Amino acid sequence: MKFAQRDEEGYLVNPGDWSRELAIALAREETLLLSEEHWVVITFVRDYYAEHGITPDIRHAAKHLATHLGCDKKAGKARLFELFPYGYVQQTCKIAGMKRPRAWSTG
């Protein structure tokens, strides 16, 4: 696995250092085994960051997952928290290789 510098909370210092292999290792640290649904969210977060230069707010990730699953946004958000039970910032953003976000809407 490629070395990636992380901050004191375990977030990548440079999101460009991210790889799928690193995501799997970060997920393992969070005791998560990544499923296809996890990858849908992780890929969305990475693509959004690449396009906009910022980490997407949870409501955008939940809406994307809901569209993928064919359910409403509320069910998408609930599923997001089933996939990443310790939270969007703590697990989703960390595993997707984002820097630790500063402020959030909880969606």
C-alpha positions as CSV (number, residue, x, y, z in Angstrom):
1,M,0.0,0.0,0.0
2,K,1.2,3.5,-0.9
3,F,2.2,5.5,2.1
4,A,-0.2,8.4,2.8
5,Q,0.4,11.1,5.4
6,R,-2.5,11.4,7.8
7,D,-3.4,14.0,10.5
8,E,-3.7,13.2,14.2
9,E,-7.3,12.0,13.7
10,G,-6.4,9.7,10.8
11,Y,-7.7,11.8,7.9
12,L,-5.5,12.1,4.8
13,V,-3.5,15.3,4.6
14,N,-3.6,15.1,0.8
15,P,-6.7,13.6,-0.8
16,G,-4.7,12.9,-3.9
17,D,-2.8,10.1,-2.0
18,W,-6.0,8.1,-1.8
19,S,-6.4,4.6,-3.5
20,R,-8.9,1.8,-3.3
21,E,-6.3,-0.2,-1.4
22,L,-5.9,2.6,1.1
23,A,-9.7,2.9,1.4
24,I,-9.9,-0.9,2.2
25,A,-7.2,-0.5,4.9
26,L,-8.9,2.6,6.4
27,A,-12.3,0.8,6.4
28,R,-10.6,-2.1,8.2
29,E,-9.4,0.3,10.9
30,E,-13.1,1.3,11.3
31,T,-14.1,-2.4,11.4
32,L,-16.0,-2.1,8.1
33,L,-15.9,-4.5,5.2
34,L,-16.7,-2.5,2.1
35,S,-19.7,-3.6,0.1
36,E,-20.9,-2.4,-3.3
37,E,-23.1,0.2,-1.6
38,H,-20.1,1.5,0.4
39,W,-18.3,2.0,-2.9
40,V,-21.2,3.9,-4.4
41,V,-20.9,6.4,-1.7
42,I,-17.1,6.5,-1.6
43,T,-17.0,7.0,-5.4
44,F,-19.6,9.7,-5.2
45,V,-17.6,11.6,-2.5
46,R,-14.4,11.3,-4.5
47,D,-16.0,12.4,-7.8
48,Y,-17.8,15.3,-6.1
49,Y,-14.5,16.4,-4.6
50,A,-12.7,16.2,-8.0
51,E,-15.4,18.3,-9.7
52,H,-16.1,20.9,-6.9
53,G,-12.9,21.0,-4.9
54,I,-14.8,20.4,-1.6
55,T,-16.2,17.4,0.2
56,P,-19.9,17.0,-0.4
57,D,-22.3,17.6,2.5
58,I,-24.1,14.6,3.8
59,R,-27.4,15.6,2.2
60,H,-25.7,15.3,-1.3
61,A,-24.2,11.9,-0.5
62,A,-27.6,10.6,1.0
63,K,-29.5,11.9,-2.1
64,H,-27.0,10.1,-4.4
65,L,-27.3,6.9,-2.5
66,A,-31.1,7.2,-2.5
67,T,-31.1,7.6,-6.3
68,H,-28.9,4.6,-6.6
69,L,-31.2,2.5,-4.4
70,G,-34.4,3.9,-5.8
71,C,-35.7,5.2,-2.5
72,D,-36.5,8.6,-1.0
73,K,-33.8,10.9,0.6
74,K,-34.8,10.0,4.1
75,A,-34.4,6.3,3.5
76,G,-31.1,7.1,1.7
77,K,-29.8,8.9,4.7
78,A,-30.9,6.1,7.0
79,R,-29.0,3.6,4.8
80,L,-25.9,5.8,4.7
81,F,-25.8,5.6,8.5
82,E,-26.3,1.9,8.4
83,L,-23.3,1.6,6.1
84,F,-21.2,4.0,8.1
85,P,-22.6,3.7,11.6
86,Y,-20.1,6.1,13.3
87,G,-21.1,8.9,11.0
88,Y,-20.5,10.6,7.7
89,V,-17.5,12.7,8.7
90,Q,-15.8,10.1,10.9
91,Q,-16.1,7.1,8.6
92,T,-17.3,8.1,5.1
93,C,-15.1,11.1,4.6
94,K,-12.1,9.4,6.2
95,I,-12.4,6.2,4.1
96,A,-13.0,8.3,0.9
97,G,-9.7,10.0,1.6
98,M,-11.0,13.5,2.4
99,K,-9.4,16.0,4.8
100,R,-11.4,16.4,8.0
101,P,-14.3,18.7,7.1
102,R,-14.6,21.8,9.3
103,A,-18.4,22.5,9.3
104,W,-21.4,20.6,8.2
105,S,-25.1,20.6,7.8
106,T,-26.5,17.4,9.2
107,G,-28.8,17.2,6.2
